[in-house]
Amino acid sequence: MRVTFDSNTWEKIFDLIDCDWAPVRSAISGGRIAGFICEAAFRIEAIRKRERSAYFAEPAMDVRFPFSTVMIDGKPHLLLVSSGPNDESHPGLPEIQSNRLKNALAAGVRLMRGAAWMGLPSPSEIRDPALFAQTDDPGREQRQIDASARIEARGVGKAAFDAAGGWNAQSGGPHNEKAFAKACAEWADGELVASHIAYRHDILCTNDRARAAGVSIFDSENRKWLAAEFGVRFATLEELLALLTG
């Protein structure tokens, strides 16, 4: 059983002092469940809420100009031009989250790719390609692109981030900061769902019911749409535990 985990579930599972979810941890480490986390959680949601407006004020790009020299495998290489996210600008994961991620990876959980946002840095904890799920499915990337576009067309996922100011958002009053922080979380949720669809996993495990979020990829109408259009099967952590324990 291949299960995609939202942050509000995998972080509970891999808080090792929380005994309630020990059977789920055992199912993952024992191979009964293949567990997956979307990298978007670390590229977007890991930024502290009060810092998001400033952090996302513009894409964080690393541009190498013509004829710059870089070291690859210990040897100098001359590049004409290259660009990508400036990973060094990521502030790093909070210590508690970083420790839980280490526990998850040690148990065999693997990361899923999100969309290839050029200006969205990754923290050091997830830069090793070996941490990502390996697949030879040639259609995975296109499915992800298509699912993301359809999610955005419904006004959720990254569309919420764009509507809140996107890369041009400016720090404002407490209400603006709160709204923008929620929009970033909604973007990450959209990335999670698109990745789940693209990788064709069996269950999306989330405790997010979007009861206080307004329009969201996890609200009841969008859940119905995802189930009908893509066959997404949702389960809360409690429901997943019940499934495992009979």
C-alpha positions in Angstrom: 0.0 0.0 0.0 1.5 3.3 -1.2 0.5 6.2 1.1 1.2 9.9 0.6 1.4 11.7 3.9 0.5 15.3 4.6 2.7 17.2 7.1 -0.1 17.0 9.7 0.1 13.2 9.7 3.7 12.2 9.0 5.0 14.6 11.7 2.8 12.9 14.3 3.8 9.4 13.1 7.5 10.2 13.5 7.3 12.0 16.8 8.8 9.0 18.5 7.5 9.8 22.0 3.9 9.7 20.6 3.0 6.0 21.1 -0.5 6.4 19.5 1.0 5.9 16.0 3.5 3.2 16.7 1.6 0.7 14.6 1.8 3.0 11.6 5.5 3.5 12.2 6.0 -0.2 12.3 3.9 -0.7 9.1 6.2 1.7 7.3 9.5 0.4 8.6 8.3 -3.2 8.0 7.3 -2.5 4.4 3.6 -3.0 4.8 3.2 0.7 3.9 5.4 2.5 1.4 5.3 6.1 2.7 5.9 9.3 0.8 6.2 13.0 1.6 6.1 15.8 -0.9 9.1 18.1 -1.0 6.9 21.1 -1.2 6.3 20.8 2.6 10.0 21.8 3.0 10.3 24.3 0.2 7.2 26.2 1.2 5.5 25.4 4.5 8.8 25.1 6.4 9.2 28.8 6.2 7.9 30.3 9.4 4.5 32.0 9.0 5.8 35.5 10.2 8.6 35.3 7.6 6.7 34.2 4.5 5.9 37.7 3.1 9.5 38.7 3.1 10.8 35.3 2.0 8.4 35.1 -1.0 8.8 38.7 -2.0 10.6 37.5 -5.1 11.9 34.2 -6.5 15.3 33.2 -5.0 17.4 32.6 -8.1 21.0 31.6 -8.5 22.1 32.8 -11.9 25.6 32.0 -13.1 26.8 34.5 -15.7 28.6 33.6 -19.0 32.0 32.0 -18.6 31.7 31.4 -14.9 33.6 28.5 -13.6 32.0 25.9 -11.3 33.4 22.7 -9.7 31.7 19.5 -10.8 33.0 16.2 -9.3 36.1 18.0 -8.2 36.9 19.4 -11.6 36.5 23.0 -13.0 33.9 23.4 -15.7 33.3 26.5 -17.8 29.6 27.4 -18.1 28.0 29.8 -20.5 25.0 30.4 -18.4 22.9 28.6 -15.8 20.1 29.4 -13.5 18.1 27.7 -10.7 16.9 28.2 -7.1 19.4 29.7 -4.7 19.3 26.9 -2.1 21.6 28.8 0.2 18.8 31.3 0.9 16.6 28.7 2.5 16.7 29.2 6.3 16.7 25.5 7.0 14.1 23.3 8.7 13.0 23.9 12.3 14.9 21.5 14.6 11.8 19.5 15.6 10.7 19.0 12.0 14.3 18.1 10.9 14.5 15.4 13.6 11.1 14.0 12.6 12.2 14.0 8.9 15.3 12.0 9.9 13.2 9.5 11.7 10.9 9.2 8.6 13.7 8.7 6.2 15.4 6.1 8.4 12.1 4.2 8.4 12.1 4.1 4.6 9.9 7.1 3.7 10.8 8.7 0.4 10.3 12.1 -1.0 8.1 13.0 -4.0 9.0 15.7 -6.5 6.9 18.8 -6.6 6.7 21.2 -9.6 10.1 22.5 -10.8 9.8 26.0 -9.4 13.1 27.7 -10.4 13.0 30.3 -7.7 12.0 28.0 -4.8 15.0 26.9 -2.7 15.4 23.5 -1.0 16.7 23.1 2.6 20.0 21.1 2.9 18.1 18.2 4.5 16.5 17.2 1.2 19.1 17.9 -1.4 20.4 14.4 -1.7 18.7 12.8 -4.8 18.8 9.4 -3.2 16.1 10.5 -0.8 13.5 10.8 -3.6 11.3 8.0 -4.9 12.8 6.5 -7.9 10.4 5.8 -10.8 10.8 4.9 -14.5 7.3 6.0 -15.3 7.7 8.3 -18.3 4.3 9.8 -17.8 4.7 10.9 -14.1 6.0 14.4 -14.9 3.3 15.2 -17.4 0.6 13.9 -15.1 1.9 16.3 -12.4 1.9 19.3 -14.8 -1.7 18.5 -15.9 -3.0 17.9 -12.3 -1.4 21.1 -11.1 -3.0 23.1 -14.0 -6.4 21.7 -13.2 -6.0 22.4 -9.5 -5.0 26.0 -10.2 -8.0 26.4 -12.6 -10.3 25.8 -9.6 -8.8 28.7 -7.8 -6.9 26.6 -5.2 -3.3 25.4 -4.8 -0.9 27.9 -6.2 -3.8 30.0 -7.4 -4.4 31.0 -3.8 -0.8 32.1 -3.4 -1.0 34.2 -6.6 -4.3 35.7 -5.4 -2.7 36.8 -2.1 0.1 38.6 -4.0 2.4 35.8 -5.0 6.0 36.6 -5.5 5.2 40.3 -5.2 3.5 40.2 -1.8 4.6 42.9 0.6 4.7 42.7 4.4 1.5 44.3 5.8 -0.7 44.3 8.9 -1.4 41.2 10.9 -4.4 40.2 8.8 -2.4 40.4 5.6 0.4 38.3 7.1 -2.0 35.7 8.3 -3.8 35.5 4.9 -0.6 35.2 3.0 0.7 32.5 5.4 -2.5 30.5 4.7 -2.1 31.0 1.0 1.4 29.5 1.2 0.1 26.5 3.0 -2.6 26.1 0.3 0.0 26.2 -2.4 1.9 23.4 -0.6 -1.3 21.4 -0.3 -1.9 21.8 -4.0 1.6 20.5 -4.7 1.0 17.6 -2.4 -2.2 16.5 -4.2 -0.7 16.9 -7.7 2.3 14.8 -6.7 0.0 12.1 -5.2 -1.9 12.0 -8.5 1.3 11.9 -10.6 2.9 9.1 -8.6 -0.4 7.1 -8.6 -0.3 6.3 -4.9 -3.2 4.5 -3.2 -4.1 6.7 -0.2 -3.6 10.4 0.6 -3.4 10.6 4.4 -4.3 14.0 5.8 -6.1 15.4 8.8 -6.9 18.6 7.0 -10.6 19.1 6.4 -10.3 22.8 5.5 -13.1 23.6 7.8 -11.7 27.1 8.6 -9.8 27.7 5.4 -12.6 28.7 3.0 -12.0 27.5 -0.5 -9.3 24.9 -0.4 -8.1 21.8 -2.3 -9.1 19.9 0.8 -12.6 21.3 1.1 -15.6 18.9 0.6 -16.3 20.0 -3.0 -12.7 19.7 -4.1 -12.4 16.3 -2.4 -15.4 15.1 -4.4 -13.9 16.4 -7.6 -10.5 14.8 -6.8 -12.2 11.5 -6.1 -14.3 11.6 -9.3 -11.6 12.9 -11.7 -8.5 11.3 -10.3 -9.6 8.5 -8.0 -8.0 10.1 -5.0 -8.8 8.2 -1.8 -8.5 10.1 1.4 -7.9 8.8 4.9 -7.2 10.6 8.2 -4.5 9.2 10.4 -7.1 7.6 12.6 -8.7 5.9 9.6 -5.3 4.7 8.4 -4.6 3.2 11.8 -8.0 1.5 11.8 -7.3 0.0 8.4 -4.0 -1.4 9.6 -5.4 -2.8 12.9 -8.6 -4.2 11.4 
